[in-house]
Amino acid sequence: PRAPANPAVSMYAVDSLRQLSLKFLSKDEMAGFNFQRTFLEPFATIMRFNESSEVRELVLSSINNLLLARAPNVRSGWRPIFKVFAIAAGGCEESSSAPPIEHLSGPGAVEADEASEGLAQMAYNTLHRLVQGHFALLVLELTALVDCLLSFVRGPYTEIALGALNLMHHCAANLATGLARDGAVPAETAEAAEAAASAALTRRASELRLGTGGDLRSDEFAEPSLGGLTLQGESCLAGGGGAHLGV
């Protein structure tokens, strides 16, 4: 898909989608359904294919407003939300295949770079607020959260990358203290989180060529975070990227 020639059309569509999503998220999603994921996916599609910095900024602003108003009601919708953030971060496959914001050189290119960094900062700020203030809501999509944070770590902006590493440390600290299991979330949610984490561990272990056996232990909630850090460390060593993170 290509963006309309008139950015105003895109911005009108994004705002309409925001209003519909706000109404849609006013009700809880029933267990076993993925309607939120399908409904919010267009935000990620627009973010990926639209080259207008104004439209992308509106997408991020819309997501931020949705989360401020409806974060406790989000269930399956976290994945497309994290995808929007990852695209803005500039360190994932979706962002690498997305069109550049502007096709310019010279001063125009500098402005485009600044616009891209501004979008990454907007996305990071929203994600930072979520992790710091609403971590219990993100437990069911822990692996997706870690992958999103890794997109910021792999991105071209050093300060944001370091901030994302600090957020991963914050996640690991919450998991180590049992926040995801002991009283921070309802018992039924914790049980669902354990099942989701177990499935995520199996996938991650396969990716890392590690074996998993036995029952899920409480400390194994940290595996997605540790696995993500391992992959990023290997990437930095292979590509000489340690300087990028000030190592």
Salt bridges, closest charged atoms under 4 A:
ASP15 OD1 - ARG18 NH2 2.99
GLU41 OE2 - LYS83 NZ 2.97
GLU51 OE1 - HIS103 NE2 3.36
GLU141 OE2 - ARG37 NH2 3.68
GLU141 OE1 - ARG79 NE 2.93
ASP147 OD1 - ARG204 NH2 2.87
GLU194 OE1 - ARG181 NH1 3.55
GLU207 OE1 - ARG204 NH1 2.99
ASP219 OD1 - ARG217 NE 3.15
GLU220 OE2 - ARG217 NH1 3.28
